[in-house]
Amino acid sequence: MKISSIFSTLKQKKVTQPQKRIISFDGGGVRAIAGIVFLKKFEEETGQKVYDTFDMFVGTSAGALNAACFACDGLSAKEVKKYWSQEYLDKIMETSFFWDQASLIQARPRYETKGRVEVLKELFKNKNLSDSNKPLLTLCYDIERREHVIHSSFETPDITFVDAVCASSAAPMYFPTYQISSGSWMIDGGVVTNNPSIIGFIKAKKYFNTETIKVLSIGAGQNKIKIKGESSSKWGGVGWLRNDIIGMVLDSEIHNHIATNIIDKNYLRINSPLGNINKMLDDASVENLEKIHKLGLNWWEEFGEETINFIND
């Protein structure tokens, strides 16, 4: 066979590679509910299940829970939203005995791990990632080795769902450092990146052996409240904590910028400013949850048609 014929054949194979779709979920505490509201509308309007629409599920922190719910047993968005109800949030956010609500500086994490583990065991039982019905990827950070850790159904199949999600969502100050069954101590994957889209994209290319990857990236709202520069010049630790230094560190827009440039037209980001939603990750008040729900509905109004076209194109 001539060299030109070989290259022509390779080119044809590349063109006919199957398209794969992945969905990526940012961390953001209770604000991650907005993405589930958005996807619930998607399922209602299209008749397509999120589980059937996407080939891989990726998430960090609260987004790891959302990704795992879809990937493990193919729950609908409506079913996933159940685990963000007030009943389950009260279990997950079981307040530590040592937490002083009046003090900004805490000697202990705000919440205990116990309630979160109980909810995850109700969801996933004792299943390992190898039991996932669709490929799943979550992100966390090993504090002893000082390196990021990617847990996935195809590279670390023996880790449990409970360990993977607890490790990815062990947000410093909110939850204790989490020890997985191997003995490693993990904290929230948001300290590596709160938007794991590009990590999912790279892993998906290798896993599916294709360059044709579409990524739907679900955010958790952006805090765009202006900080006065002159005032900030006088802040110490307490001042920065009061003014969302954690939110600045976890801001995912640089990773969104990178993903936009690398994945280009095959990348769609669903996100917007928080508006009057509390920037804190754990405000589970009825009023704040209603605002988050409305944010998800607003996303559908803004991005719904574009999302349908993006997926089906």
C-alpha positions as CSV (number, residue, x, y, z in Angstrom):
1,M,0.0,0.0,0.0
2,K,1.3,3.5,-0.9
3,I,2.2,5.9,1.9
4,S,-0.5,8.3,0.6
5,S,-3.1,5.6,0.9
6,I,-2.1,4.8,4.5
7,F,-2.4,8.4,5.5
8,S,-5.8,8.6,3.7
9,T,-7.0,5.6,5.6
10,L,-5.8,7.0,9.0
11,K,-7.5,10.3,8.2
12,Q,-10.8,8.5,7.4
13,K,-10.6,6.5,10.7
14,K,-10.0,9.7,12.7
15,V,-13.1,11.4,11.0
16,T,-15.3,8.4,11.8
17,Q,-14.3,8.1,15.5
18,P,-17.3,7.9,17.7
19,Q,-18.2,11.1,19.6
20,K,-18.2,10.8,23.3
21,R,-19.9,13.2,25.8
22,I,-18.7,13.9,29.3
23,I,-20.4,16.0,32.0
24,S,-18.3,17.8,34.6
25,F,-19.6,19.1,37.9
26,D,-17.9,21.9,39.9
27,G,-17.7,21.9,43.7
28,G,-19.7,24.6,45.5
29,G,-21.4,23.1,48.5
30,V,-25.2,23.5,48.5
31,R,-24.8,25.8,45.5
32,A,-24.2,22.6,43.4
33,I,-28.0,22.1,43.7
34,A,-28.4,24.7,40.9
35,G,-26.8,22.3,38.4
36,I,-29.2,19.5,39.4
37,V,-32.2,21.8,38.9
38,F,-30.9,22.7,35.5
39,L,-30.5,19.0,34.5
40,K,-33.9,18.2,35.9
41,K,-35.3,20.7,33.4
42,F,-33.2,19.1,30.7
43,E,-34.8,15.7,31.4
44,E,-38.3,17.2,31.6
45,E,-38.0,19.2,28.4
46,T,-36.2,16.6,26.2
47,G,-37.3,13.3,27.6
48,Q,-33.6,12.3,27.7
49,K,-32.0,11.0,30.9
50,V,-28.8,12.6,31.9
51,Y,-27.4,9.1,32.5
52,D,-28.2,8.0,28.9
53,T,-26.9,11.3,27.4
54,F,-23.4,11.2,28.8
55,D,-20.6,8.6,28.5
56,M,-18.5,9.8,31.5
57,F,-19.2,11.6,34.7
58,V,-16.6,13.9,36.4
59,G,-16.9,15.9,39.6
60,T,-15.0,17.5,42.5
61,S,-16.3,18.2,46.0
62,A,-20.1,18.5,46.0
63,G,-19.9,17.9,42.3
64,A,-18.4,14.5,43.0
65,L,-21.6,13.5,44.7
66,N,-23.6,14.6,41.7
67,A,-21.4,12.8,39.3
68,A,-21.4,9.6,41.3
69,C,-25.2,9.6,41.7
70,F,-25.6,9.6,37.9
71,A,-22.8,7.2,37.1
72,C,-23.4,4.5,39.7
73,D,-27.0,3.5,39.2
74,G,-28.3,5.9,36.5
75,L,-30.5,8.0,38.8
76,S,-32.6,10.7,37.2
77,A,-31.9,14.4,38.1
78,K,-35.1,14.3,40.1
79,E,-33.9,11.4,42.2
80,V,-30.5,13.1,42.7
81,K,-32.2,16.2,43.9
82,K,-33.8,14.2,46.7
83,Y,-30.3,13.8,48.3
84,W,-30.1,17.6,48.4
85,S,-33.3,18.0,50.3
86,Q,-33.4,19.7,53.7
87,E,-33.7,16.3,55.4
88,Y,-30.5,15.0,53.9
89,L,-28.6,18.3,54.2
90,D,-29.4,18.2,58.0
91,K,-27.8,14.8,58.1
92,I,-24.8,15.7,56.0
93,M,-24.1,18.9,57.9
94,E,-24.2,17.5,61.4
95,T,-22.6,20.3,63.5
96,S,-19.5,19.6,65.5
97,F,-19.8,19.8,69.3
98,F,-16.8,22.1,69.3
99,W,-18.1,24.6,66.7
100,D,-18.8,28.1,68.0
101,Q,-21.3,29.7,65.6
102,A,-20.4,33.2,66.8
103,S,-16.7,32.9,66.1
104,L,-15.1,33.2,62.7
105,I,-11.9,31.4,63.8
106,Q,-12.6,27.8,64.6
107,A,-10.5,25.3,66.5
108,R,-12.3,22.4,64.9
109,P,-14.1,21.6,61.6
110,R,-17.6,22.9,61.5
111,Y,-19.2,19.5,60.7
112,E,-18.7,15.9,61.6
113,T,-18.0,13.2,59.0
114,K,-20.5,10.7,60.4
115,G,-23.7,12.1,58.9
116,R,-22.2,12.5,55.4
117,V,-20.9,8.9,55.5
118,E,-24.4,7.6,56.5
119,V,-26.0,9.4,53.6
120,L,-23.5,8.1,51.2
121,K,-23.8,4.5,52.5
122,E,-27.6,4.8,52.0
123,L,-26.9,5.8,48.4
124,F,-24.0,3.6,47.4
125,K,-24.0,0.8,50.0
126,N,-20.6,-0.9,49.9
127,K,-20.1,-0.6,46.1
128,N,-16.7,0.0,44.7
129,L,-16.1,2.3,41.7
130,S,-15.7,-0.9,39.6
131,D,-19.5,-1.3,40.1
132,S,-20.3,2.0,38.4
133,N,-22.5,1.6,35.4
134,K,-20.7,4.5,33.6
135,P,-17.1,5.7,33.8
136,L,-16.7,8.0,36.9
137,L,-13.9,10.3,37.9
138,T,-13.5,12.3,41.1
139,L,-10.7,14.5,42.4
140,C,-9.1,15.0,45.9
141,Y,-5.8,16.0,47.5
142,D,-3.5,13.8,49.6
143,I,-2.2,16.0,52.4
144,E,0.6,13.8,53.5
145,R,2.1,13.3,50.0
146,R,1.1,16.8,49.0
147,E,-0.3,15.8,45.6
148,H,-3.6,15.6,43.8
149,V,-5.3,12.2,43.5
150,I,-7.7,11.2,40.8
151,H,-10.1,8.3,41.7
152,S,-11.8,6.7,38.8
153,S,-13.8,3.6,38.0
154,F,-11.2,2.5,35.4
155,E,-7.9,3.4,37.2
156,T,-8.8,2.9,40.9
157,P,-11.7,0.4,40.7
158,D,-11.2,-1.0,44.2
159,I,-11.9,2.2,46.1
160,T,-15.5,2.5,47.4
161,F,-18.0,5.1,46.3
162,V,-18.2,6.3,49.9
163,D,-14.4,6.9,50.1
164,A,-14.2,8.5,46.7
165,V,-17.0,11.0,47.4
166,C,-16.0,11.7,51.1
167,A,-12.4,12.3,50.1
168,S,-13.4,14.7,47.3
169,S,-15.8,16.7,49.5
170,A,-13.7,17.0,52.7
171,A,-13.6,20.8,52.5
172,P,-11.1,22.3,54.9
173,M,-12.7,24.0,57.9
174,Y,-16.1,22.6,57.0
175,F,-15.3,18.8,57.3
176,P,-12.5,16.9,58.9
177,T,-9.7,15.5,56.7
178,Y,-10.9,12.1,55.5
179,Q,-8.9,8.8,55.7
180,I,-9.7,6.4,52.9
181,S,-9.4,2.6,53.4
182,S,-5.8,2.6,52.1
183,G,-4.8,4.8,55.0
184,S,-4.2,8.0,53.0
185,W,-5.6,11.3,54.3
186,M,-7.5,13.4,51.8
187,I,-9.1,16.8,51.5
188,D,-11.4,18.4,49.0
189,G,-10.5,18.2,45.4
190,G,-11.4,21.9,45.0
191,V,-8.0,22.8,46.3
192,V,-6.6,21.4,43.1
193,T,-9.3,22.6,40.7
194,N,-12.9,23.4,41.4
195,N,-13.7,22.8,37.7
196,P,-12.4,19.4,36.7
197,S,-13.5,19.6,33.1
198,I,-10.0,19.6,31.5
199,I,-8.9,16.7,33.7
200,G,-12.0,14.8,32.6
201,F,-11.3,15.7,28.9
202,I,-7.8,14.4,29.1
203,K,-8.8,11.1,30.8
204,A,-11.7,10.6,28.5
205,K,-9.6,10.9,25.3
206,K,-7.3,8.1,26.6
207,Y,-10.1,5.9,28.0
208,F,-12.3,6.1,24.9
209,N,-9.3,6.3,22.5
210,T,-10.9,9.2,20.6
211,E,-10.3,12.9,20.0
212,T,-14.0,13.6,19.6
213,I,-15.0,14.6,23.1
214,K,-17.7,17.0,24.0
215,V,-17.7,18.5,27.5
216,L,-20.7,20.0,29.3
217,S,-19.3,21.8,32.4
218,I,-21.8,22.6,35.2
219,G,-20.7,25.4,37.5
220,A,-22.0,26.4,41.0
221,G,-22.2,30.2,40.6
222,Q,-19.6,32.9,40.8
223,N,-19.1,35.4,43.6
224,K,-18.8,38.7,41.8
225,I,-19.2,41.1,44.8
226,K,-16.6,43.8,44.5
227,I,-13.8,44.0,47.1
228,K,-12.5,47.4,47.8
229,G,-8.7,47.3,47.1
230,E,-7.8,50.0,49.6
231,S,-9.7,48.4,52.4
232,S,-8.1,45.0,51.7
233,S,-4.7,46.4,52.1
234,K,-5.3,46.6,55.9
235,W,-6.7,43.0,56.3
236,G,-5.0,40.3,58.3
237,G,-6.2,36.7,58.4
238,V,-9.6,37.4,59.9
239,G,-10.3,40.2,57.3
240,W,-9.5,37.9,54.4
241,L,-11.7,35.1,55.8
242,R,-14.6,37.5,56.2
243,N,-14.2,38.6,52.6
244,D,-14.2,35.2,50.9
245,I,-10.5,34.4,50.5
246,I,-11.6,30.7,50.3
247,G,-13.9,31.6,47.4
248,M,-11.0,33.3,45.6
249,V,-8.7,30.3,46.0
250,L,-11.4,28.0,44.8
251,D,-12.5,30.2,41.8
252,S,-12.7,28.0,38.8
253,E,-12.7,30.5,36.0
254,I,-9.0,30.2,35.1
255,H,-9.7,26.5,34.5
256,N,-12.8,27.4,32.5
257,H,-10.6,29.7,30.4
258,I,-8.1,26.9,29.8
259,A,-10.8,24.4,28.9
260,T,-12.4,26.9,26.5
261,N,-9.1,27.4,24.7
262,I,-8.2,23.7,24.5
263,I,-11.5,22.0,23.9
264,D,-12.9,25.0,21.9
265,K,-16.3,24.5,20.3
266,N,-16.7,21.1,22.0
267,Y,-16.9,22.8,25.4
268,L,-20.0,24.4,26.9
269,R,-20.0,26.1,30.3
270,I,-23.1,26.5,32.4
271,N,-22.5,29.2,35.1
272,S,-23.4,32.8,36.1
273,P,-22.9,35.2,39.0
274,L,-24.5,34.2,42.3
275,G,-26.5,37.5,42.7
276,N,-28.1,37.5,46.1
277,I,-27.3,33.9,46.9
278,N,-25.1,33.4,50.0
279,K,-21.4,32.9,48.9
280,M,-20.9,30.4,51.8
281,L,-20.9,26.8,50.9
282,D,-23.2,25.6,53.7
283,D,-26.2,28.0,53.9
284,A,-29.0,25.5,53.8
285,S,-31.7,27.9,54.9
286,V,-35.0,27.7,53.2
287,E,-34.6,31.2,51.7
288,N,-31.1,30.5,50.3
289,L,-32.1,27.1,48.9
290,E,-35.0,28.7,47.1
291,K,-32.6,31.2,45.6
292,I,-30.3,28.4,44.4
293,H,-33.3,26.6,42.9
294,K,-34.2,29.7,41.0
295,L,-30.6,30.1,39.8
296,G,-30.9,26.6,38.2
297,L,-34.1,27.6,36.5
298,N,-32.5,30.8,35.2
299,W,-29.7,28.7,33.8
300,W,-32.2,26.7,31.8
301,E,-33.8,29.9,30.4
302,E,-30.3,31.1,29.5
303,F,-28.6,28.0,28.4
304,G,-31.3,25.3,27.8
305,E,-31.7,25.6,24.0
306,E,-27.9,26.0,23.6
307,T,-27.3,22.9,25.7
308,I,-29.8,20.8,23.7
309,N,-28.2,21.9,20.4
310,F,-24.7,21.3,21.8
311,I,-25.5,17.7,22.9
312,N,-27.4,16.7,19.7
313,D,-25.3,18.4,17.1
